[in-house]
């Protein structure tokens, strides 16, 4: 079976492995720029990779690397963002809900992709890309509200 550009699916998967090393870089980036910035960079990088994957052709291999690298940055950034935003009392609950959501998403992804595949690459890759961008926006809005609430409490 071949994927976009005539590449073997195993080749595309293998190209996606080395960028996962970025998860080791996520901690220093989070320390330097902040965890929310690291999470958003990862989410936008993965969304860009999905858009390129939808274009197909020779971009398929590069898209695989971008999606994997984005995940490598996004997951540690999201965990650190949640850990920092939650109160000490609710931190465990927040991370449990995150983990549950991650596993549900991973479980639903394959059947959803199978259902979307006949609709073509625009929907197959476009919907997840839009969801990743929406998640980045959600981080921005959520943290903005949190800062506003803290500023109100401080006065």
N, C-alpha and C positions, 0 to 999 in steps of 0.2 A: 504494500500500500504506500502511496506517495502523498505528501502534503504539498502545500503551496510551493511552487518553483520546482517540483519534482524531487524534493528531498525526502529521504527515508525518515519516518517519524523518530526512530531511535537516534539518528544523527542530530535532529533538532533538539531532542531531550538532552543529549550529551553536551551540546553547546550551552545549554542552560545551566549546567552544573557549576562550572567555575565562577560565574558571577554571584553565586550564593555565598561566596567568601566575603562579600560585602557586609554580611551580617556581623562579621568580626570588626568591621570598620564603623558600624553603626554607633557603638558606645562612644568612641572618641568624637564622632560627628555630633552626637547628641549632647555631649559635654560642651562642645565648642559653640554650636548653633542652637541647641535646645532640642529636646525630643520631638516636639510637634513639627519643627522644621524638617527634621530627619524623616519623620513619618510621611509628611506631605511630599517631600522629594521622592521617596520610594513609591508612593501612590501614583504620582504624576509620571514617574519613569515607567512603571508597569502599564499605565494607561497608554502611554506613547508606544510601548512595545505591542500592545494589543491592536492599536490602530495600524501600525506597520504590518502586523500579521494579517490583518484584514486586507491589506493591499496585495499580499501574496508575493509570488515570484522570488527573486533573489533576496528580498528583504526578510524572508521567513526566518533565516538563521539569526540575523541581527535582532529581529523581534524577540526570539526566544531568549537571547542574552539579556535584552532590556527588561523583559517581564521578570526573569529570574533575579536579576540584579535589583530591580525595584522591590520585589518581595523581600530580598535579603536586607534591604534598608527599612522597608515599611514595618515589618513585623516587630523587630526590636524597638523601633521608634514608637509604634503604637502601644506596646507594652509599657514603655517608659512614660509615655504621655498619660496613659490611664493611671499608672501607679502614682504619678506626680499630681494628677488632678483629683484623685479620690482622697477622701479623708482617711485617717489611719483606721477608723472604725469600719469603713466600707471598702477598703482597698482589695481585700480578698474576694468580696462579692463582685466588684468591678472586673477583676481579672478572670473570675469564673465565668461571668457573662460573656466576656470577650472570647475566652477559650471555647465556650459552648457555641457561640456564633461562628467562630472560625471552623469548627468541626462540622457544623450544619452546612455552612457554605461549601466546604470541601465535599460533603456527601451529596449535595444537591447539584453541584457543578456538572458532573458527568451526565446525569439524565437531562439537565437543562440544555447542555451543549448538543446532546443527541437530538433533542426536540427542535433546537434552533438551526441546526445544520442545514436542513432542506431550504431554509429561508435565505441562505447565502451568507457570505462572510461579513457583510455590513452589520447584520444583526448578531451573528455569532460572536464577533469580536467587539462590536460597537456597544452592545448593552453592558458587558462587563467593564469596558473602558469608561462609560458614563457613570457607572456605579462607583468606580475608583475615584473619579473626579468629584463625585458627590460626597464621598467619604472625606476627601481632603477638605472640601467646603464645610462639612460638618465639624471637623476638628477646628477650623478657623472660627466658625460661629459659636461653637460650644465654649471654646477658650475665651472668646471675646465676652460672652455672657458672664463667664466665671470671673473675669477681671473686673467687669462692671459691677458685679455683686460685691466683690471684695472692696472696691473703691467706695461703694455706697455704705458698707458696714464700717469702713475706716473713718468716715466723716460723722 
